[in-house]
Amino acid sequence: MNLNWTKKEFETYVLLYAAHCNFLETEEEQNFILSKVDEKTFHKIHNEVVIDSDEENLNKIQQYISENKFTQEEKETLIRDIKNVFFADGSVDILEKKVFSILKKIIS
């Protein structure tokens, strides 16, 4: 799989995956993501996240992380942003908690 994403596109993919993981993307979650990325990138990546299966989502995230250098600070910022997506709508469900721990493992 060849991932020609910019870091911004990768970040968008991860955040949209986080928002979409419980199949309920709230307006608050979308607004938070749009506060981090431009609309064009958001829409371009959004389709990909929705089309990909859960397994593909995680495989792509894992592959991108392993093929690209991230500083500890970049990783921590990404993890914090994922957490912010989950808390954007005021509640975190079981599925979101599970996905958060998986993403944290992949990114850390």
Stockholm file with secondary structure:
# STOCKHOLM 1.0

chainA/1-108         MNLNWTKKEFETYVLLYAAHCNFLETEEEQNFILSKVDEKTFHKIHNEVVIDSDEENLNKIQQYISENKFTQEEKETLIRDIKNVFFADGSVDILEKKVFSILKKIIS
#=GR chainA/1-108 SS CCCCCCHHHHHHHHHHHHHHTTSCCCHHHHHHHHHHSCHHHHHHHHHHHHHSCHHHHHHHHHHHHHHSCCCHHHHHHHHHHHHHHHHTTSCCCHHHHHHHHHHHHHHC
#=GC SS_cons         CCCCCCHHHHHHHHHHHHHHTTSCCCHHHHHHHHHHSCHHHHHHHHHHHHHSCHHHHHHHHHHHHHHSCCCHHHHHHHHHHHHHHHHTTSCCCHHHHHHHHHHHHHHC
//
